[in-house]
Amino acid sequence: MKFFSLIATVLVVALGVSATAPDPDSACRCPNNCSHKNGSSCKFFQDGNTLSGSCVDGNGGLTCAT
């Protein structure tokens, strides 16, 4: 039983690390990315592609700019 708990924990951590937001604003804001600051790396989906960028001030708060 401990083995399955360990596997489940590892999967949850791995999935959480590689999360990609649905839009540029969500990539840098709460509730899922509250710890992001100006300059933090971010990822979001746009037109079926995953874009990487950095969090910058704009659009009423932090947003992910490519």
PDBQT receptor file of N, H, CA, C and O in Angstrom, charges set to zero:
ATOM      1  N   MET A   1       0.821  -1.195   0.000  1.00  0.00    +0.000 N 
ATOM      2  CA  MET A   1       0.000   0.000   0.000  1.00  0.00    +0.000 C 
ATOM      3  C   MET A   1       0.864   1.258   0.000  1.00  0.00    +0.000 C 
ATOM      4  O   MET A   1       0.523   2.238  -0.662  1.00  0.00    +0.000 OA
ATOM      5  N   LYS A   2       1.969   1.242   0.728  1.00  0.00    +0.000 N 
ATOM      6  H   LYS A   2       2.245   0.445   1.266  1.00  0.00    +0.000 HD
ATOM      7  CA  LYS A   2       2.847   2.409   0.757  1.00  0.00    +0.000 C 
ATOM      8  C   LYS A   2       3.432   2.680  -0.625  1.00  0.00    +0.000 C 
ATOM      9  O   LYS A   2       3.652   3.833  -0.994  1.00  0.00    +0.000 OA
ATOM     10  N   PHE A   3       3.683   1.624  -1.382  1.00  0.00    +0.000 N 
ATOM     11  H   PHE A   3       3.504   0.687  -1.082  1.00  0.00    +0.000 HD
ATOM     12  CA  PHE A   3       4.242   1.776  -2.722  1.00  0.00    +0.000 C 
ATOM     13  C   PHE A   3       3.296   2.585  -3.602  1.00  0.00    +0.000 C 
ATOM     14  O   PHE A   3       3.734   3.492  -4.310  1.00  0.00    +0.000 OA
ATOM     15  N   PHE A   4       2.012   2.268  -3.564  1.00  0.00    +0.000 N 
ATOM     16  H   PHE A   4       1.656   1.531  -2.989  1.00  0.00    +0.000 HD
ATOM     17  CA  PHE A   4       1.034   2.981  -4.386  1.00  0.00    +0.000 C 
ATOM     18  C   PHE A   4       0.879   4.435  -3.939  1.00  0.00    +0.000 C 
ATOM     19  O   PHE A   4       0.678   5.321  -4.770  1.00  0.00    +0.000 OA
ATOM     20  N   SER A   5       0.970   4.677  -2.653  1.00  0.00    +0.000 N 
ATOM     21  H   SER A   5       1.133   3.957  -1.978  1.00  0.00    +0.000 HD
ATOM     22  CA  SER A   5       0.913   6.053  -2.148  1.00  0.00    +0.000 C 
ATOM     23  C   SER A   5       2.112   6.852  -2.637  1.00  0.00    +0.000 C 
ATOM     24  O   SER A   5       1.982   8.020  -3.006  1.00  0.00    +0.000 OA
ATOM     25  N   LEU A   6       3.271   6.222  -2.637  1.00  0.00    +0.000 N 
ATOM     26  H   LEU A   6       3.377   5.274  -2.337  1.00  0.00    +0.000 HD
ATOM     27  CA  LEU A   6       4.477   6.889  -3.123  1.00  0.00    +0.000 C 
ATOM     28  C   LEU A   6       4.360   7.215  -4.609  1.00  0.00    +0.000 C 
ATOM     29  O   LEU A   6       4.704   8.320  -5.029  1.00  0.00    +0.000 OA
ATOM     30  N   ILE A   7       3.880   6.267  -5.402  1.00  0.00    +0.000 N 
ATOM     31  H   ILE A   7       3.600   5.370  -5.060  1.00  0.00    +0.000 HD
ATOM     32  CA  ILE A   7       3.705   6.500  -6.844  1.00  0.00    +0.000 C 
ATOM     33  C   ILE A   7       2.706   7.628  -7.085  1.00  0.00    +0.000 C 
ATOM     34  O   ILE A   7       2.942   8.493  -7.929  1.00  0.00    +0.000 OA
ATOM     35  N   ALA A   8       1.605   7.627  -6.361  1.00  0.00    +0.000 N 
ATOM     36  H   ALA A   8       1.413   6.924  -5.676  1.00  0.00    +0.000 HD
ATOM     37  CA  ALA A   8       0.594   8.677  -6.526  1.00  0.00    +0.000 C 
ATOM     38  C   ALA A   8       1.165  10.046  -6.176  1.00  0.00    +0.000 C 
ATOM     39  O   ALA A   8       0.885  11.026  -6.867  1.00  0.00    +0.000 OA
ATOM     40  N   THR A   9       1.953  10.126  -5.125  1.00  0.00    +0.000 N 
ATOM     41  H   THR A   9       2.180   9.331  -4.563  1.00  0.00    +0.000 HD
ATOM     42  CA  THR A   9       2.568  11.390  -4.721  1.00  0.00    +0.000 C 
ATOM     43  C   THR A   9       3.531  11.893  -5.782  1.00  0.00    +0.000 C 
ATOM     44  O   THR A   9       3.536  13.081  -6.106  1.00  0.00    +0.000 OA
ATOM     45  N   VAL A  10       4.343  11.001  -6.324  1.00  0.00    +0.000 N 
ATOM     46  H   VAL A  10       4.338  10.036  -6.061  1.00  0.00    +0.000 HD
ATOM     47  CA  VAL A  10       5.298  11.381  -7.365  1.00  0.00    +0.000 C 
ATOM     48  C   VAL A  10       4.563  11.899  -8.598  1.00  0.00    +0.000 C 
ATOM     49  O   VAL A  10       4.988  12.889  -9.193  1.00  0.00    +0.000 OA
ATOM     50  N   LEU A  11       3.474  11.252  -8.989  1.00  0.00    +0.000 N 
ATOM     51  H   LEU A  11       3.129  10.448  -8.506  1.00  0.00    +0.000 HD
ATOM     52  CA  LEU A  11       2.710  11.693 -10.155  1.00  0.00    +0.000 C 
ATOM     53  C   LEU A  11       2.088  13.061  -9.936  1.00  0.00    +0.000 C 
ATOM     54  O   LEU A  11       2.103  13.893 -10.842  1.00  0.00    +0.000 OA
ATOM     55  N   VAL A  12       1.549  13.310  -8.769  1.00  0.00    +0.000 N 
ATOM     56  H   VAL A  12       1.536  12.633  -8.032  1.00  0.00    +0.000 HD
ATOM     57  CA  VAL A  12       0.937  14.606  -8.466  1.00  0.00    +0.000 C 
ATOM     58  C   VAL A  12       1.987  15.706  -8.528  1.00  0.00    +0.000 C 
ATOM     59  O   VAL A  12       1.733  16.771  -9.091  1.00  0.00    +0.000 OA
ATOM     60  N   VAL A  13       3.154  15.463  -7.961  1.00  0.00    +0.000 N 
ATOM     61  H   VAL A  13       3.360  14.597  -7.504  1.00  0.00    +0.000 HD
ATOM     62  CA  VAL A  13       4.225  16.468  -7.978  1.00  0.00    +0.000 C 
ATOM     63  C   VAL A  13       4.687  16.709  -9.410  1.00  0.00    +0.000 C 
ATOM     64  O   VAL A  13       4.882  17.858  -9.805  1.00  0.00    +0.000 OA
ATOM     65  N   ALA A  14       4.865  15.657 -10.186  1.00  0.00    +0.000 N 
ATOM     66  H   ALA A  14       4.706  14.723  -9.865  1.00  0.00    +0.000 HD
ATOM     67  CA  ALA A  14       5.333  15.797 -11.567  1.00  0.00    +0.000 C 
ATOM     68  C   ALA A  14       4.325  16.563 -12.420  1.00  0.00    +0.000 C 
ATOM     69  O   ALA A  14       4.719  17.394 -13.239  1.00  0.00    +0.000 OA
ATOM     70  N   LEU A  15       3.060  16.302 -12.245  1.00  0.00    +0.000 N 
ATOM     71  H   LEU A  15       2.740  15.627 -11.580  1.00  0.00    +0.000 HD
ATOM     72  CA  LEU A  15       2.037  17.007 -13.013  1.00  0.00    +0.000 C 
ATOM     73  C   LEU A  15       1.946  18.468 -12.607  1.00  0.00    +0.000 C 
ATOM     74  O   LEU A  15       1.727  19.332 -13.456  1.00  0.00    +0.000 OA
ATOM     75  N   GLY A  16       2.107  18.752 -11.344  1.00  0.00    +0.000 N 
ATOM     76  H   GLY A  16       2.285  18.050 -10.654  1.00  0.00    +0.000 HD
ATOM     77  CA  GLY A  16       2.036  20.121 -10.860  1.00  0.00    +0.000 C 
ATOM     78  C   GLY A  16       3.176  20.987 -11.359  1.00  0.00    +0.000 C 
ATOM     79  O   GLY A  16       2.991  22.183 -11.582  1.00  0.00    +0.000 OA
ATOM     80  N   VAL A  17       4.346  20.407 -11.537  1.00  0.00    +0.000 N 
ATOM     81  H   VAL A  17       4.496  19.435 -11.355  1.00  0.00    +0.000 HD
ATOM     82  CA  VAL A  17       5.516  21.158 -11.974  1.00  0.00    +0.000 C 
ATOM     83  C   VAL A  17       5.380  21.594 -13.422  1.00  0.00    +0.000 C 
ATOM     84  O   VAL A  17       5.844  22.674 -13.788  1.00  0.00    +0.000 OA
ATOM     85  N   SER A  18       4.755  20.773 -14.248  1.00  0.00    +0.000 N 
ATOM     86  H   SER A  18       4.378  19.895 -13.951  1.00  0.00    +0.000 HD
ATOM     87  CA  SER A  18       4.703  21.065 -15.675  1.00  0.00    +0.000 C 
ATOM     88  C   SER A  18       3.362  21.642 -16.123  1.00  0.00    +0.000 C 
ATOM     89  O   SER A  18       2.997  21.515 -17.292  1.00  0.00    +0.000 OA
ATOM     90  N   ALA A  19       2.639  22.262 -15.226  1.00  0.00    +0.000 N 
ATOM     91  H   ALA A  19       2.936  22.365 -14.276  1.00  0.00    +0.000 HD
ATOM     92  CA  ALA A  19       1.324  22.795 -15.569  1.00  0.00    +0.000 C 
ATOM     93  C   ALA A  19       1.446  23.954 -16.549  1.00  0.00    +0.000 C 
ATOM     94  O   ALA A  19       2.345  24.787 -16.437  1.00  0.00    +0.000 OA
ATOM     95  N   THR A  20       0.537  23.993 -17.500  1.00  0.00    +0.000 N 
ATOM     96  H   THR A  20      -0.193  23.316 -17.590  1.00  0.00    +0.000 HD
ATOM     97  CA  THR A  20       0.481  25.069 -18.485  1.00  0.00    +0.000 C 
ATOM     98  C   THR A  20      -0.883  25.735 -18.383  1.00  0.00    +0.000 C 
ATOM     99  O   THR A  20      -1.914  25.062 -18.375  1.00  0.00    +0.000 OA
ATOM    100  N   ALA A  21      -0.881  27.042 -18.307  1.00  0.00    +0.000 N 
ATOM    101  H   ALA A  21      -0.043  27.588 -18.314  1.00  0.00    +0.000 HD
ATOM    102  CA  ALA A  21      -2.116  27.798 -18.120  1.00  0.00    +0.000 C 
ATOM    103  C   ALA A  21      -2.902  27.915 -19.428  1.00  0.00    +0.000 C 
ATOM    104  O   ALA A  21      -2.330  27.791 -20.511  1.00  0.00    +0.000 OA
ATOM    105  N   PRO A  22      -4.211  28.153 -19.327  1.00  0.00    +0.000 N 
ATOM    106  CA  PRO A  22      -5.040  28.288 -20.526  1.00  0.00    +0.000 C 
ATOM    107  C   PRO A  22      -4.913  29.641 -21.232  1.00  0.00    +0.000 C 
ATOM    108  O   PRO A  22      -5.306  29.769 -22.391  1.00  0.00    +0.000 OA
ATOM    109  N   ASP A  23      -4.365  30.658 -20.540  1.00  0.00    +0.000 N 
ATOM    110  H   ASP A  23      -4.046  30.554 -19.598  1.00  0.00    +0.000 HD
ATOM    111  CA  ASP A  23      -4.234  31.989 -21.142  1.00  0.00    +0.000 C 
ATOM    112  C   ASP A  23      -3.090  32.745 -20.460  1.00  0.00    +0.000 C 
ATOM    113  O   ASP A  23      -2.638  32.336 -19.390  1.00  0.00    +0.000 OA
ATOM    114  N   PRO A  24      -2.614  33.842 -21.062  1.00  0.00    +0.000 N 
ATOM    115  CA  PRO A  24      -1.460  34.574 -20.515  1.00  0.00    +0.000 C 
ATOM    116  C   PRO A  24      -1.673  35.135 -19.110  1.00  0.00    +0.000 C 
ATOM    117  O   PRO A  24      -0.738  35.158 -18.310  1.00  0.00    +0.000 OA
ATOM    118  N   ASP A  25      -2.888  35.585 -18.800  1.00  0.00    +0.000 N 
ATOM    119  H   ASP A  25      -3.648  35.566 -19.450  1.00  0.00    +0.000 HD
ATOM    120  CA  ASP A  25      -3.138  36.141 -17.473  1.00  0.00    +0.000 C 
ATOM    121  C   ASP A  25      -3.102  35.058 -16.397  1.00  0.00    +0.000 C 
ATOM    122  O   ASP A  25      -2.517  35.267 -15.334  1.00  0.00    +0.000 OA
ATOM    123  N   SER A  26      -3.711  33.920 -16.655  1.00  0.00    +0.000 N 
ATOM    124  H   SER A  26      -4.186  33.750 -17.518  1.00  0.00    +0.000 HD
ATOM    125  CA  SER A  26      -3.730  32.820 -15.691  1.00  0.00    +0.000 C 
ATOM    126  C   SER A  26      -2.341  32.248 -15.450  1.00  0.00    +0.000 C 
ATOM    127  O   SER A  26      -2.094  31.650 -14.403  1.00  0.00    +0.000 OA
ATOM    128  N   ALA A  27      -1.441  32.420 -16.391  1.00  0.00    +0.000 N 
ATOM    129  H   ALA A  27      -1.642  32.906 -17.242  1.00  0.00    +0.000 HD
ATOM    130  CA  ALA A  27      -0.092  31.879 -16.264  1.00  0.00    +0.000 C 
ATOM    131  C   ALA A  27       0.713  32.567 -15.169  1.00  0.00    +0.000 C 
ATOM    132  O   ALA A  27       1.711  32.021 -14.699  1.00  0.00    +0.000 OA
ATOM    133  N   CYS A  28       0.289  33.761 -14.757  1.00  0.00    +0.000 N 
ATOM    134  H   CYS A  28      -0.523  34.205 -15.139  1.00  0.00    +0.000 HD
ATOM    135  CA  CYS A  28       1.047  34.535 -13.764  1.00  0.00    +0.000 C 
ATOM    136  C   CYS A  28       0.227  34.975 -12.559  1.00  0.00    +0.000 C 
ATOM    137  O   CYS A  28       0.748  35.680 -11.694  1.00  0.00    +0.000 OA
ATOM    138  N   ARG A  29      -1.027  34.584 -12.478  1.00  0.00    +0.000 N 
ATOM    139  H   ARG A  29      -1.451  34.012 -13.181  1.00  0.00    +0.000 HD
ATOM    140  CA  ARG A  29      -1.913  35.072 -11.416  1.00  0.00    +0.000 C 
ATOM    141  C   ARG A  29      -2.527  33.931 -10.608  1.00  0.00    +0.000 C 
ATOM    142  O   ARG A  29      -2.465  32.763 -10.991  1.00  0.00    +0.000 OA
ATOM    143  N   CYS A  30      -3.116  34.310  -9.486  1.00  0.00    +0.000 N 
ATOM    144  H   CYS A  30      -3.166  35.259  -9.175  1.00  0.00    +0.000 HD
ATOM    145  CA  CYS A  30      -3.859  33.371  -8.644  1.00  0.00    +0.000 C 
ATOM    146  C   CYS A  30      -5.097  32.898  -9.400  1.00  0.00    +0.000 C 
ATOM    147  O   CYS A  30      -5.578  33.613 -10.280  1.00  0.00    +0.000 OA
ATOM    148  N   PRO A  31      -5.619  31.734  -9.091  1.00  0.00    +0.000 N 
ATOM    149  CA  PRO A  31      -5.321  30.959  -7.900  1.00  0.00    +0.000 C 
ATOM    150  C   PRO A  31      -4.179  29.955  -8.071  1.00  0.00    +0.000 C 
ATOM    151  O   PRO A  31      -3.652  29.474  -7.068  1.00  0.00    +0.000 OA
ATOM    152  N   ASN A  32      -3.783  29.627  -9.279  1.00  0.00    +0.000 N 
ATOM    153  H   ASN A  32      -4.212  30.018 -10.094  1.00  0.00    +0.000 HD
ATOM    154  CA  ASN A  32      -2.792  28.564  -9.466  1.00  0.00    +0.000 C 
ATOM    155  C   ASN A  32      -1.350  29.047  -9.491  1.00  0.00    +0.000 C 
ATOM    156  O   ASN A  32      -0.444  28.247  -9.256  1.00  0.00    +0.000 OA
ATOM    157  N   ASN A  33      -1.105  30.304  -9.764  1.00  0.00    +0.000 N 
ATOM    158  H   ASN A  33      -1.841  30.954  -9.955  1.00  0.00    +0.000 HD
ATOM    159  CA  ASN A  33       0.264  30.799  -9.901  1.00  0.00    +0.000 C 
ATOM    160  C   ASN A  33       0.514  32.035  -9.044  1.00  0.00    +0.000 C 
ATOM    161  O   ASN A  33       1.140  32.996  -9.490  1.00  0.00    +0.000 OA
ATOM    162  N   CYS A  34       0.022  31.998  -7.821  1.00  0.00    +0.000 N 
ATOM    163  H   CYS A  34      -0.486  31.217  -7.459  1.00  0.00    +0.000 HD
ATOM    164  CA  CYS A  34       0.135  33.148  -6.915  1.00  0.00    +0.000 C 
ATOM    165  C   CYS A  34       1.581  33.498  -6.569  1.00  0.00    +0.000 C 
ATOM    166  O   CYS A  34       1.872  34.644  -6.226  1.00  0.00    +0.000 OA
ATOM    167  N   SER A  35       2.476  32.542  -6.653  1.00  0.00    +0.000 N 
ATOM    168  H   SER A  35       2.240  31.611  -6.932  1.00  0.00    +0.000 HD
ATOM    169  CA  SER A  35       3.868  32.784  -6.268  1.00  0.00    +0.000 C 
ATOM    170  C   SER A  35       4.674  33.464  -7.369  1.00  0.00    +0.000 C 
ATOM    171  O   SER A  35       5.817  33.859  -7.139  1.00  0.00    +0.000 OA
ATOM    172  N   HIS A  36       4.099  33.605  -8.559  1.00  0.00    +0.000 N 
ATOM    173  H   HIS A  36       3.171  33.283  -8.747  1.00  0.00    +0.000 HD
ATOM    174  CA  HIS A  36       4.836  34.230  -9.657  1.00  0.00    +0.000 C 
ATOM    175  C   HIS A  36       5.058  35.714  -9.387  1.00  0.00    +0.000 C 
ATOM    176  O   HIS A  36       4.189  36.407  -8.856  1.00  0.00    +0.000 OA
ATOM    177  N   LYS A  37       6.238  36.180  -9.765  1.00  0.00    +0.000 N 
ATOM    178  H   LYS A  37       6.944  35.617 -10.196  1.00  0.00    +0.000 HD
ATOM    179  CA  LYS A  37       6.627  37.584  -9.614  1.00  0.00    +0.000 C 
ATOM    180  C   LYS A  37       7.019  38.125 -10.984  1.00  0.00    +0.000 C 
ATOM    181  O   LYS A  37       7.098  37.366 -11.949  1.00  0.00    +0.000 OA
ATOM    182  N   ASN A  38       7.264  39.414 -11.077  1.00  0.00    +0.000 N 
ATOM    183  H   ASN A  38       7.200  40.031 -10.292  1.00  0.00    +0.000 HD
ATOM    184  CA  ASN A  38       7.735  40.020 -12.306  1.00  0.00    +0.000 C 
ATOM    185  C   ASN A  38       9.057  39.345 -12.702  1.00  0.00    +0.000 C 
ATOM    186  O   ASN A  38      10.013  39.348 -11.927  1.00  0.00    +0.000 OA
ATOM    187  N   GLY A  39       9.107  38.775 -13.898  1.00  0.00    +0.000 N 
ATOM    188  H   GLY A  39       8.331  38.774 -14.529  1.00  0.00    +0.000 HD
ATOM    189  CA  GLY A  39      10.299  38.078 -14.374  1.00  0.00    +0.000 C 
ATOM    190  C   GLY A  39      10.243  36.573 -14.247  1.00  0.00    +0.000 C 
ATOM    191  O   GLY A  39      11.112  35.886 -14.785  1.00  0.00    +0.000 OA
ATOM    192  N   SER A  40       9.235  36.026 -13.542  1.00  0.00    +0.000 N 
ATOM    193  H   SER A  40       8.530  36.584 -13.105  1.00  0.00    +0.000 HD
ATOM    194  CA  SER A  40       9.096  34.569 -13.424  1.00  0.00    +0.000 C 
ATOM    195  C   SER A  40       8.797  33.957 -14.791  1.00  0.00    +0.000 C 
ATOM    196  O   SER A  40       8.128  34.576 -15.618  1.00  0.00    +0.000 OA
ATOM    197  N   SER A  41       9.290  32.750 -15.026  1.00  0.00    +0.000 N 
ATOM    198  H   SER A  41       9.833  32.247 -14.354  1.00  0.00    +0.000 HD
ATOM    199  CA  SER A  41       8.972  32.070 -16.282  1.00  0.00    +0.000 C 
ATOM    200  C   SER A  41       7.535  31.569 -16.242  1.00  0.00    +0.000 C 
ATOM    201  O   SER A  41       7.009  31.263 -15.172  1.00  0.00    +0.000 OA
ATOM    202  N   CYS A  42       6.901  31.485 -17.412  1.00  0.00    +0.000 N 
ATOM    203  H   CYS A  42       7.328  31.733 -18.282  1.00  0.00    +0.000 HD
ATOM    204  CA  CYS A  42       5.502  31.066 -17.491  1.00  0.00    +0.000 C 
ATOM    205  C   CYS A  42       5.242  30.380 -18.833  1.00  0.00    +0.000 C 
ATOM    206  O   CYS A  42       5.993  30.547 -19.794  1.00  0.00    +0.000 OA
ATOM    207  N   LYS A  43       4.155  29.604 -18.869  1.00  0.00    +0.000 N 
ATOM    208  H   LYS A  43       3.545  29.468 -18.089  1.00  0.00    +0.000 HD
ATOM    209  CA  LYS A  43       3.723  28.927 -20.096  1.00  0.00    +0.000 C 
ATOM    210  C   LYS A  43       2.210  29.002 -20.191  1.00  0.00    +0.000 C 
ATOM    211  O   LYS A  43       1.511  28.955 -19.179  1.00  0.00    +0.000 OA
ATOM    212  N   PHE A  44       1.704  29.120 -21.427  1.00  0.00    +0.000 N 
ATOM    213  H   PHE A  44       2.272  29.159 -22.249  1.00  0.00    +0.000 HD
ATOM    214  CA  PHE A  44       0.262  29.115 -21.640  1.00  0.00    +0.000 C 
ATOM    215  C   PHE A  44      -0.043  28.590 -23.036  1.00  0.00    +0.000 C 
ATOM    216  O   PHE A  44       0.812  28.577 -23.921  1.00  0.00    +0.000 OA
ATOM    217  N   PHE A  45      -1.297  28.155 -23.205  1.00  0.00    +0.000 N 
ATOM    218  H   PHE A  45      -1.992  28.166 -22.486  1.00  0.00    +0.000 HD
ATOM    219  CA  PHE A  45      -1.762  27.658 -24.494  1.00  0.00    +0.000 C 
ATOM    220  C   PHE A  45      -2.347  28.801 -25.316  1.00  0.00    +0.000 C 
ATOM    221  O   PHE A  45      -3.042  29.668 -24.786  1.00  0.00    +0.000 OA
ATOM    222  N   GLN A  46      -2.057  28.791 -26.622  1.00  0.00    +0.000 N 
ATOM    223  H   GLN A  46      -1.493  28.087 -27.053  1.00  0.00    +0.000 HD
ATOM    224  CA  GLN A  46      -2.680  29.743 -27.541  1.00  0.00    +0.000 C 
ATOM    225  C   GLN A  46      -2.744  29.101 -28.920  1.00  0.00    +0.000 C 
ATOM    226  O   GLN A  46      -1.721  28.695 -29.472  1.00  0.00    +0.000 OA
ATOM    227  N   ASP A  47      -3.940  29.012 -29.469  1.00  0.00    +0.000 N 
ATOM    228  H   ASP A  47      -4.771  29.342 -29.021  1.00  0.00    +0.000 HD
ATOM    229  CA  ASP A  47      -4.168  28.438 -30.797  1.00  0.00    +0.000 C 
ATOM    230  C   ASP A  47      -3.544  27.051 -30.949  1.00  0.00    +0.000 C 
ATOM    231  O   ASP A  47      -2.967  26.738 -31.991  1.00  0.00    +0.000 OA
ATOM    232  N   GLY A  48      -3.660  26.223 -29.913  1.00  0.00    +0.000 N 
ATOM    233  H   GLY A  48      -4.128  26.477 -29.067  1.00  0.00    +0.000 HD
ATOM    234  CA  GLY A  48      -3.156  24.855 -29.958  1.00  0.00    +0.000 C 
ATOM    235  C   GLY A  48      -1.666  24.720 -29.713  1.00  0.00    +0.000 C 
ATOM    236  O   GLY A  48      -1.134  23.610 -29.758  1.00  0.00    +0.000 OA
ATOM    237  N   ASN A  49      -0.982  25.822 -29.455  1.00  0.00    +0.000 N 
ATOM    238  H   ASN A  49      -1.414  26.723 -29.418  1.00  0.00    +0.000 HD
ATOM    239  CA  ASN A  49       0.460  25.794 -29.198  1.00  0.00    +0.000 C 
ATOM    240  C   ASN A  49       0.744  26.167 -27.753  1.00  0.00    +0.000 C 
ATOM    241  O   ASN A  49      -0.029  26.897 -27.133  1.00  0.00    +0.000 OA
ATOM    242  N   THR A  50       1.858  25.665 -27.211  1.00  0.00    +0.000 N 
ATOM    243  H   THR A  50       2.486  25.072 -27.715  1.00  0.00    +0.000 HD
ATOM    244  CA  THR A  50       2.308  26.054 -25.888  1.00  0.00    +0.000 C 
ATOM    245  C   THR A  50       3.377  27.119 -26.051  1.00  0.00    +0.000 C 
ATOM    246  O   THR A  50       4.416  26.880 -26.667  1.00  0.00    +0.000 OA
ATOM    247  N   LEU A  51       3.118  28.296 -25.497  1.00  0.00    +0.000 N 
ATOM    248  H   LEU A  51       2.275  28.490 -24.997  1.00  0.00    +0.000 HD
ATOM    249  CA  LEU A  51       4.056  29.413 -25.585  1.00  0.00    +0.000 C 
ATOM    250  C   LEU A  51       4.725  29.631 -24.238  1.00  0.00    +0.000 C 
ATOM    251  O   LEU A  51       4.078  29.535 -23.195  1.00  0.00    +0.000 OA
ATOM    252  N   SER A  52       6.010  29.922 -24.261  1.00  0.00    +0.000 N 
ATOM    253  H   SER A  52       6.535  30.000 -25.109  1.00  0.00    +0.000 HD
ATOM    254  CA  SER A  52       6.776  30.208 -23.052  1.00  0.00    +0.000 C 
ATOM    255  C   SER A  52       7.118  31.684 -23.018  1.00  0.00    +0.000 C 
ATOM    256  O   SER A  52       7.323  32.309 -24.059  1.00  0.00    +0.000 OA
ATOM    257  N   GLY A  53       7.177  32.231 -21.826  1.00  0.00    +0.000 N 
ATOM    258  H   GLY A  53       7.011  31.723 -20.981  1.00  0.00    +0.000 HD
ATOM    259  CA  GLY A  53       7.505  33.640 -21.689  1.00  0.00    +0.000 C 
ATOM    260  C   GLY A  53       7.901  33.977 -20.272  1.00  0.00    +0.000 C 
ATOM    261  O   GLY A  53       8.297  33.103 -19.501  1.00  0.00    +0.000 OA
ATOM    262  N   SER A  54       7.792  35.246 -19.931  1.00  0.00    +0.000 N 
ATOM    263  H   SER A  54       7.470  35.956 -20.557  1.00  0.00    +0.000 HD
ATOM    264  CA  SER A  54       8.090  35.757 -18.596  1.00  0.00    +0.000 C 
ATOM    265  C   SER A  54       6.931  36.620 -18.125  1.00  0.00    +0.000 C 
ATOM    266  O   SER A  54       6.271  37.289 -18.920  1.00  0.00    +0.000 OA
ATOM    267  N   CYS A  55       6.697  36.594 -16.827  1.00  0.00    +0.000 N 
ATOM    268  H   CYS A  55       7.234  36.050 -16.181  1.00  0.00    +0.000 HD
ATOM    269  CA  CYS A  55       5.641  37.415 -16.241  1.00  0.00    +0.000 C 
ATOM    270  C   CYS A  55       6.081  38.874 -16.231  1.00  0.00    +0.000 C 
ATOM    271  O   CYS A  55       7.194  39.195 -15.813  1.00  0.00    +0.000 OA
ATOM    272  N   VAL A  56       5.195  39.755 -16.696  1.00  0.00    +0.000 N 
ATOM    273  H   VAL A  56       4.291  39.495 -17.036  1.00  0.00    +0.000 HD
ATOM    274  CA  VAL A  56       5.451  41.194 -16.704  1.00  0.00    +0.000 C 
ATOM    275  C   VAL A  56       4.212  41.922 -16.193  1.00  0.00    +0.000 C 
ATOM    276  O   VAL A  56       3.109  41.376 -16.231  1.00  0.00    +0.000 OA
ATOM    277  N   ASP A  57       4.393  43.156 -15.715  1.00  0.00    +0.000 N 
ATOM    278  H   ASP A  57       5.289  43.600 -15.685  1.00  0.00    +0.000 HD
ATOM    279  CA  ASP A  57       3.249  43.965 -15.293  1.00  0.00    +0.000 C 
ATOM    280  C   ASP A  57       2.466  44.409 -16.511  1.00  0.00    +0.000 C 
ATOM    281  O   ASP A  57       3.037  44.934 -17.467  1.00  0.00    +0.000 OA
ATOM    282  N   GLY A  58       1.163  44.200 -16.480  1.00  0.00    +0.000 N 
ATOM    283  H   GLY A  58       0.699  43.774 -15.703  1.00  0.00    +0.000 HD
ATOM    284  CA  GLY A  58       0.320  44.636 -17.583  1.00  0.00    +0.000 C 
ATOM    285  C   GLY A  58      -1.046  44.016 -17.511  1.00  0.00    +0.000 C 
ATOM    286  O   GLY A  58      -1.234  43.019 -16.813  1.00  0.00    +0.000 OA
ATOM    287  N   ASN A  59      -2.001  44.576 -18.211  1.00  0.00    +0.000 N 
ATOM    288  H   ASN A  59      -1.848  45.385 -18.778  1.00  0.00    +0.000 HD
ATOM    289  CA  ASN A  59      -3.353  44.051 -18.288  1.00  0.00    +0.000 C 
ATOM    290  C   ASN A  59      -4.004  43.927 -16.910  1.00  0.00    +0.000 C 
ATOM    291  O   ASN A  59      -4.705  42.950 -16.650  1.00  0.00    +0.000 OA
ATOM    292  N   GLY A  60      -3.786  44.893 -16.030  1.00  0.00    +0.000 N 
ATOM    293  H   GLY A  60      -3.216  45.687 -16.241  1.00  0.00    +0.000 HD
ATOM    294  CA  GLY A  60      -4.396  44.878 -14.706  1.00  0.00    +0.000 C 
ATOM    295  C   GLY A  60      -3.710  43.992 -13.700  1.00  0.00    +0.000 C 
ATOM    296  O   GLY A  60      -4.303  43.676 -12.668  1.00  0.00    +0.000 OA
ATOM    297  N   GLY A  61      -2.492  43.577 -13.953  1.00  0.00    +0.000 N 
ATOM    298  H   GLY A  61      -2.010  43.833 -14.791  1.00  0.00    +0.000 HD
ATOM    299  CA  GLY A  61      -1.729  42.698 -13.059  1.00  0.00    +0.000 C 
ATOM    300  C   GLY A  61      -0.640  42.009 -13.858  1.00  0.00    +0.000 C 
ATOM    301  O   GLY A  61      -0.301  42.447 -14.957  1.00  0.00    +0.000 OA
ATOM    302  N   LEU A  62      -0.093  40.936 -13.316  1.00  0.00    +0.000 N 
ATOM    303  H   LEU A  62      -0.369  40.580 -12.423  1.00  0.00    +0.000 HD
ATOM    304  CA  LEU A  62       0.928  40.199 -14.066  1.00  0.00    +0.000 C 
ATOM    305  C   LEU A  62       0.305  39.447 -15.220  1.00  0.00    +0.000 C 
ATOM    306  O   LEU A  62      -0.810  38.939 -15.111  1.00  0.00    +0.000 OA
ATOM    307  N   THR A  63       1.025  39.377 -16.326  1.00  0.00    +0.000 N 
ATOM    308  H   THR A  63       1.932  39.790 -16.415  1.00  0.00    +0.000 HD
ATOM    309  CA  THR A  63       0.595  38.613 -17.485  1.00  0.00    +0.000 C 
ATOM    310  C   THR A  63       1.838  37.987 -18.122  1.00  0.00    +0.000 C 
ATOM    311  O   THR A  63       2.941  38.511 -17.967  1.00  0.00    +0.000 OA
ATOM    312  N   CYS A  64       1.673  36.909 -18.812  1.00  0.00    +0.000 N 
ATOM    313  H   CYS A  64       0.777  36.483 -18.938  1.00  0.00    +0.000 HD
ATOM    314  CA  CYS A  64       2.783  36.203 -19.451  1.00  0.00    +0.000 C 
ATOM    315  C   CYS A  64       3.054  36.800 -20.829  1.00  0.00    +0.000 C 
ATOM    316  O   CYS A  64       2.189  36.772 -21.704  1.00  0.00    +0.000 OA
ATOM    317  N   ALA A  65       4.253  37.337 -21.017  1.00  0.00    +0.000 N 
ATOM    318  H   ALA A  65       4.955  37.360 -20.306  1.00  0.00    +0.000 HD
ATOM    319  CA  ALA A  65       4.637  37.929 -22.308  1.00  0.00    +0.000 C 
ATOM    320  C   ALA A  65       5.693  37.054 -22.966  1.00  0.00    +0.000 C 
ATOM    321  O   ALA A  65       6.642  36.608 -22.322  1.00  0.00    +0.000 OA
ATOM    322  N   THR A  66       5.510  36.817 -24.260  1.00  0.00    +0.000 N 
ATOM    323  H   THR A  66       4.739  37.179 -24.784  1.00  0.00    +0.000 HD
ATOM    324  CA  THR A  66       6.453  35.969 -24.995  1.00  0.00    +0.000 C 
ATOM    325  C   THR A  66       7.513  36.812 -25.674  1.00  0.00    +0.000 C 
ATOM    326  O   THR A  66       8.397  36.274 -26.341  1.00  0.00    +0.000 OA
TER     327      THR A  66
